[in-house]
Every structure is written in structure tokens, then in C-alpha cells.
Amino acid sequence: MILRFLIAVCIGFMPVALVAQDDEGSLLDLLGEEEPTQEFAKAGFKTTRIINGHSFEMNSHGVLDFKISHRFGRLNGGAYELFGLDQANIRIGLDYGLTDWLNIGVGRTNVNKTYDGFVKLKFLRQQKGKKNIPISMLLVSDMAINSLDVPDPPTGEYLFTNRLSYTHQLIIGRKFSESFSLQAMPTLVHRNLVPTPDIENDVFVIGAGGRQKITKRLAVNAEYYYVLPDQLEPRFKNSLSVGFDIETGGHVFQLHLTNSRGMVENQFLTETTGVWGDGDIHFGFNVSRVFTVHRPKKKHD
């Protein structure tokens, strides 16, 4: 009798147990014991660039980012040059998200008629929850091609490889709060051709950049790149840029001041000649417009 009673009780509780197992999340909610969820850091910067250099943000899978960058002449050109507005350099680029963690991009600037392309890989993403990762880490590799005419007469044999330069950068960033983000950028620039044999082909640079959000749609950005000593000619300086980001729906406008004329890595990292104290400052802007050209399929549970 006792055995039959125990079997009947177990059979009676089986449907309840099955329902309880299926509705475990609801019971945990009632008990105040929610399962930990994974929360990823988002929008540390308003776009994938701080000013000249890359930020730790990425374009999402299927998103195309059309970028137009302008750098006017130097402010100390005076009224005759309309404080630099009579001159302008431009870069037009396209960045695309192959996945959420892999981006590619191409561009062209009139500075040395340079074409450039890059690959950007995020291999660590800041997150908290079941797994806590305090920083994001990315790798960026860029190649630039100087397409200026060969000097006439050419100075020695001029190969196509002489036109190439490469930049490899590690980005280590963190979004500290909804308002403040910071990143470091150790960087290596390799130039296949340098002016004289006593100048190194490789240049090591340490960069830092940050954002301070002011309002929902307005932020202050800054970036600085320090070239390690004795790697460049004395006439070249470290790049310093400060500016504002203004978000307007699908556009992000970046207004800034910089001592760098170039907008490709090898240019603003190794060829900046402006001195802030002398007024060698360029007013400039970036315009970013994103388009969704491919909408990834939703994952079903």
C-alpha cells in the first residue's frame, strides 16, 4: 500500500515539475533571482573615428558608412586667406561592416593623391554579466598608396613599392560611463621609401583619445599622438586634435581643430608640420552618413 501511494504521489507531481522546469525563469523573477544577462558596452564614441584616427566603435553587420573629411588651410594665414578657408584638403571614404566584429574601408584624399584601405578587427568587447570584460581591444591595419607622378627626372629607380606605406595599430578602450570614454593606441608606421638613408623606415607612435559627452547629441573629442624620439625629421611634430561631435539622426558632424593636414594614418602620424603655439591650426570637419545595405537574418531560439 505504501509503495502504491508513493508511486501515485510521484505521478501526480510530474506535470507540476515539468511546468515548473519550463517556467523556471518566471519563478526566479518572482523570487528576485533573475538569471544574469550579458550587457555589452555600446556607443563609447558617436562614430568609428575620434577625429583623424579610429575609435573602438565598429559599424554593425551590413552597415555602410559614407565619410567626407575636410581640412582647411591654417588659421594663421590671416584675412587674406580667409583664415585658411581659401584652401582645402578632402578625403572621401567608405567603411563597411562585414560582421559586427570585422570592418573594411577604402578612401582617397587629394593630399599626395593618396588611396588607402584598412581592415579593422574587434577581438575583445567590453561587457558585464555572466562574463566581465572591462575593456575592448581592436586591431587596425591600413595600407596607403601615394599616386603622385614619378619625379621628372626620377631620382634613381622608382618602383611601385616605393609608393606604399603601412600602419598597424592596437586599440585598447573603455567606456567608463555613459558620458566618458578613453582609449590608447600603440601604433607602428612603416614607410617603404624615406627621404634619406639615415631616416628610419619604421616609426613607433603612442596615441590617446577620449570623449566627454555634454548632451544627448553633443560630445567633446580629443586625440594626441606622440612619436617616440629621434624617429622623424625635426620639422615634423606630434598630432593634436580637439573638436565637437554633433549627432543629427543618421548623420554625425564632427567639427574640430588640428595641426595635421593629412587624414590618412601615415600622413597625420608622421608628416604633421603644424605647431599649435604658432597658430598652425587647421579648422576641419568630418561628415558621417550610415546606410543599412544588408540586414542580417534574425537568429531564432
QUIMODA-V988404 format. One record per backbone hydrogen bond with DSSP energy under -1.0 kcal/mol. NH is the residue of the N-H (numbers start at 0). CO is the residue of the C=O. E is the energy in kcal/mol with one decimal. If there is no record, write none. Layout:
BEGIN
((NH	CO	E) (NH	CO	E))
END
This chain:
BEGIN
((4	0	-2.4) (5	1	-2.4) (6	2	-2.2) (7	3	-2.3) (8	4	-2.4) (9	5	-2.3) (10	6	-2.4) (11	7	-2.2) (12	8	-1.7) (13	9	-1.1) (16	12	-2.6) (17	13	-2.3) (18	14	-2.5) (19	15	-2.8) (20	16	-2.2) (21	17	-2.1) (22	18	-2.2) (23	20	-1.0) (26	22	-1.9) (27	23	-2.5) (28	24	-2.0) (29	25	-2.2) (30	26	-1.9) (31	28	-1.1) (32	27	-3.5) (38	127	-3.4) (40	125	-2.3) (49	52	-2.5) (54	47	-2.9) (61	96	-3.1) (62	59	-2.2) (63	290	-3.5) (64	94	-3.4) (65	288	-3.0) (66	92	-2.6) (67	286	-2.2) (68	90	-2.9) (69	284	-3.0) (70	88	-2.4) (71	282	-2.7) (72	83	-3.1) (74	280	-2.6) (75	278	-1.4) (76	73	-1.7) (77	74	-1.5) (81	78	-1.5) (82	77	-3.5) (84	81	-1.7) (85	80	-1.9) (86	83	-1.5) (88	70	-2.6) (90	68	-2.3) (91	107	-2.2) (92	66	-2.6) (93	105	-2.6) (94	64	-2.5) (95	103	-3.2) (96	62	-2.0) (97	101	-1.3) (98	101	-1.9) (102	119	-2.7) (103	95	-2.3) (104	117	-1.9) (105	93	-2.2) (106	115	-2.3) (107	91	-1.9) (108	113	-2.6) (109	89	-1.6) (112	109	-1.2) (113	108	-1.0) (114	144	-2.1) (115	106	-2.4) (116	142	-2.1) (117	104	-2.4) (118	140	-2.2) (119	102	-2.9) (120	138	-3.0) (121	100	-2.6) (122	136	-1.6) (123	136	-1.5) (126	132	-2.4) (127	38	-2.2) (132	126	-2.6) (135	172	-3.0) (136	123	-2.2) (137	170	-2.2) (138	120	-2.7) (139	168	-2.6) (140	118	-2.4) (141	166	-2.9) (142	116	-2.7) (143	164	-2.6) (144	114	-3.1) (145	162	-2.2) (146	112	-1.2) (155	153	-1.2) (161	158	-1.0) (162	159	-2.0) (163	160	-1.4) (164	143	-1.7) (165	189	-2.8) (166	141	-2.5) (167	187	-2.8) (168	139	-2.8) (169	185	-2.3) (170	137	-2.6) (171	183	-2.6) (172	135	-2.5) (173	181	-2.6) (175	179	-1.3) (176	179	-1.7) (180	210	-2.0) (181	173	-2.3) (182	208	-2.5) (183	171	-2.6) (184	206	-2.9) (186	204	-3.1) (187	167	-2.7) (188	202	-2.8) (189	165	-3.1) (190	200	-2.6) (191	163	-1.9) (198	195	-1.7) (202	188	-2.8) (204	186	-2.7) (205	225	-2.7) (206	184	-1.2) (207	223	-2.4) (208	182	-2.3) (209	221	-2.4) (210	180	-2.2) (211	219	-2.6) (212	178	-3.2) (213	217	-2.6) (214	217	-1.8) (218	244	-1.9) (219	211	-2.7) (220	242	-2.8) (221	209	-1.8) (222	240	-2.3) (223	207	-2.6) (224	238	-2.3) (225	205	-3.2) (227	203	-2.3) (235	232	-2.1) (236	271	-3.6) (240	222	-2.4) (241	256	-2.3) (242	220	-2.3) (243	254	-3.2) (244	218	-2.8) (245	252	-3.3) (246	216	-2.4) (247	250	-2.6) (250	247	-1.6) (251	287	-1.8) (252	245	-3.2) (253	285	-2.9) (254	243	-2.2) (255	283	-2.4) (256	241	-3.0) (257	281	-2.1) (258	239	-1.4) (266	263	-1.5) (267	263	-2.0) (268	264	-2.1) (269	265	-1.0) (270	266	-2.1) (273	258	-1.2) (277	274	-1.1) (278	275	-1.7) (279	274	-2.1) (280	278	-2.3) (281	257	-3.9) (283	255	-2.4) (284	69	-1.6) (285	253	-2.1) (286	67	-2.6) (287	251	-2.1) (288	65	-2.2) (289	249	-1.3) (290	63	-2.7) (292	61	-2.3) (293	61	-1.4))
END
